[in-house]
Amino acid sequence: MGMFTRPPFALFALEDIPIKTLNTLLQKAKDGSTVEQWWWYLAEVPDYRAAPQERPDYSHDLGTEAPINPSFSSRFVGKRLEDLTQWLINKPPNVFLDGGFFGVLDKQTERTGKIAICRVNDPREAEVAWCIQKTASESTLYVAGLDSLTDWNMDVQDSKSGAQEFANFLAHKDGINDV
């Protein structure tokens, strides 16, 4: 058995998504959690200054709370999945984010209300192993319950839609905007 995930999880907006939609997604994700925590950190700047931090007493910040600042603007618009993975790999030791999974919001998000949940293939390489879409309400329980190796692989292998979504992601390696 592998190691369980460690929230919060980075959430990247690869498109300009309306603030109202972002707030709705964050709130639904929190409401879908059995512990009602803010487990998605909406990444906004590439330099980690706003990312959740681990404190000397071993406590840590949680993810982004809704409502977010109305002037929010993602600096990850137009980035590739590999760029996001590299960002996670390069995070400083005091940045408290799960290094194995992250979420992505693309141009379909506003219409579908889904978050693409991606798994890092190898923590030493900027390669995405799998991506699967879940509604915001399902997303928190899904990532919280994942064993970083075993459950993820079984879930994707057992899911025809997961296999198709992964094939779509592979076909759009420069980004996920058409998924």
Secondary structure, DSSP 8 states (H G I E B T S, - for coil): ---B--S-EEEEESS---HHHHHHHHHHHHHTSTT----EEE---TTSTTS-BB-TTS-B-----SS--TT---TTTT--HHHHHHHHHT--TTB---SSEEEEE-TTHHHH-EEEEEEES-TTS--EEEEEEEEHHHHHHHHHT-BTTHHHHHHHHH-HHHHHHHHHHHHTTT-STT-
